Amino acid sequence: MRKLDRRKYLEYKYEVRAMLDDERILEEHRSNILGQVWAKGERMGVNESQSFIEQKVAELILPEDIADKISELVKKFTTKR
């Protein structure tokens, strides 16, 4: 199963926080997206994490361009466990 690599969490958090620092994303959604993407990817698998990102785009919470960047980062930090 493909999951997020725990050793990369601090790097992930730093990079995603910078991506979410965008006026198009409401402050109230930022920490939820930051935490949920990682939690789903680490515990359930990367597919669930990607689905969550797509859901937030569909709900118009996350802009498509930022969602794509976060998805690429999730792929980059994926490992097989």
C-alpha positions as CSV (number, residue, x, y, z in Angstrom):
1,M,0.0,0.0,0.0
2,R,1.3,3.5,-0.8
3,K,1.2,5.9,2.1
4,L,3.0,9.2,3.0
5,D,6.5,8.9,4.5
6,R,6.4,10.0,8.1
7,R,10.0,11.3,7.9
8,K,8.9,13.9,5.4
9,Y,6.2,15.5,7.6
10,L,8.0,18.7,8.5
11,E,9.0,19.3,4.9
12,Y,5.4,18.6,3.8
13,K,4.0,21.0,6.5
14,Y,6.4,23.8,5.5
15,E,5.7,23.5,1.8
16,V,1.9,23.1,2.0
17,R,1.6,26.0,4.5
18,A,3.3,28.2,2.0
19,M,0.9,27.0,-0.8
20,L,-2.2,27.6,1.4
21,D,-1.1,31.1,2.2
22,D,-3.3,32.4,-0.7
23,E,-6.1,34.9,-0.5
24,R,-8.4,32.6,-2.4
25,I,-8.4,30.1,0.5
26,L,-10.3,31.1,3.6
27,E,-8.2,31.0,6.8
28,E,-10.7,28.6,8.4
29,H,-10.0,25.9,5.8
30,R,-6.2,26.0,5.8
31,S,-5.3,24.0,8.8
32,N,-8.0,21.4,8.0
33,I,-6.6,20.9,4.5
34,L,-3.0,20.8,5.9
35,G,-3.9,18.2,8.5
36,Q,-6.4,16.0,6.7
37,V,-4.4,15.6,3.5
38,W,-1.5,14.3,5.6
39,A,-3.6,12.2,8.0
40,K,-5.5,10.4,5.2
41,G,-2.3,9.9,3.3
42,E,-0.3,8.5,6.2
43,R,-3.1,6.3,7.7
44,M,-5.4,5.2,4.9
45,G,-3.3,5.7,1.8
46,V,-2.4,8.2,-0.8
47,N,-5.5,7.5,-2.9
48,E,-7.7,8.7,0.0
49,S,-5.6,11.8,0.3
50,Q,-5.9,12.6,-3.4
51,S,-9.7,12.0,-3.2
52,F,-9.9,14.5,-0.3
53,I,-8.0,17.1,-2.4
54,E,-10.4,16.6,-5.3
55,Q,-13.4,16.9,-2.9
56,K,-12.1,20.3,-1.7
57,V,-11.8,21.5,-5.3
58,A,-15.3,20.3,-6.0
59,E,-16.5,22.2,-2.9
60,L,-14.8,25.3,-4.3
61,I,-12.6,25.5,-1.1
62,L,-9.3,24.8,-2.8
63,P,-8.3,26.4,-6.2
64,E,-7.4,23.9,-8.9
65,D,-3.8,25.2,-9.3
66,I,-3.0,24.8,-5.6
67,A,-4.7,21.4,-5.5
68,D,-2.4,20.3,-8.3
69,K,0.7,21.4,-6.5
70,I,-0.4,19.7,-3.3
71,S,-1.2,16.5,-5.2
72,E,2.3,16.6,-6.7
73,L,3.8,17.0,-3.3
74,V,1.8,14.1,-2.0
75,K,3.1,11.9,-4.8
76,K,6.7,13.1,-4.1
77,F,6.4,12.1,-0.4
78,T,4.8,8.7,-1.0
79,T,6.4,5.4,0.1
80,K,5.3,1.8,0.0
81,R,4.4,0.3,3.4
